[in-house]
Amino acid sequence: MNTTLKPNIDWVGYVDWNVRDFHSYETARGATYNSYLVRDQKTALIDTVKKPYAKYLMDNVSALTDLKKIDYIIANHAEPDHAGSLPFAAAWCPNATIVCTEKCKDILSSYNDTSGWKWQVVKTGDSISLGARTLTFIETPMVHWPESMFTYVPEEKLLFSMDAFGQHFASAQRFDDEVDLSVILEEAKTYYANIVMLYGKQIARVLEAASKLDIEMIAPAHGVIWRSNIDKIIAVYRKWVVCQAVPKVLVVYDSMWESTKRMGEAIVEGASQAGAEAKLLYARATGLTQIATESLDAAAFAFGSSTLNQDMMPMMAATLTYLRGLKPTGKAAFAFGSTGWGKGGAEAVDEFIKTMKMDILREPLKCKWLPDGKVLAECREAGKLLAERALKVTG
Ligand code: FEO
């Protein structure tokens, strides 16, 4: 496995082939926690790995250098998938100074007993000379936590971008041109949608800052390293930070005895006949991770639920709660669903989506018991409404 990014700059992280859950994010293709070793007159370790894999990290580093020779451990991000092994690294590298932002120091001090740690607090524009190479720091608040930062090596035109541009993707290969580009772009989209969609404005600012740098290689903290397709990952990020939509309609639903499902199918039919791409996503089978990913570039939604105990079905509640937190912008929606008696799922969904800052396209579309021909015709008409919005928004 080639782990060399540049002469004396190496990947020393861990490939987590088996992980399938990352705090509720379904990591279907596993993950990596990337650490990098920069050897010069002084030596720096950039980020660590998740706690259970500290020994792997230290073995990878030890294969390249004496741990006593580590002068700096750069903590770009305090989240435990990158800083979980930091206490071990700090103990096993007795001459290392921990370099991070002030906020990162606070967070690391909350998670760990840091007595005895040597610190160097940095801010945007600060740099550390390693000899022939320099580490320059750029604060990137909310990408992905408030304390986060990038580390840039100007002499190598190399950006260590932490979570940004990452993908949950386990691979024996380390570089974007060694794997299927469509797969890593798909995983980068899934990562963006599920981890940082709500921070679009902050990431747009980071893209602006990064555009001023001369970059030949982007080394994120997850997944493969970008060296041949930097223009492509930057281009899609520019679309994602504004949730730019394609002419796509999503009908997301849960159904008890198939009435709401039949309504959803008719909505998809109407949207599709009107010229939009339309997808029917069954909340209980599709999973939150995929629904969020599909939502990133969708233009218009119908959210449906049958009635359970005078409320929406539990997986619709989970789906809507998850999507509301991710704050997709510029979207439109309406609610639909079936009931047997009294107030039901459609009203509950309608009340919820009014809190999601989506344009509400119509009153809830409801039916009693099974949808008849009249209700299904109304569903097809509502599907056309979604398609008109999708085609209009996406030009
Ligand atoms: Fe990969 Fe925000 O941690």
Boltz pocket constraint, residues with backbone or C-beta under 6 A from the ligand:
constraints:
  - pocket:
      binder: B
      contacts: [[A, 77], [A, 79], [A, 81], [A, 82], [A, 144], [A, 145], [A, 163], [A, 221], [A, 222]]
      max_distance: 6.0
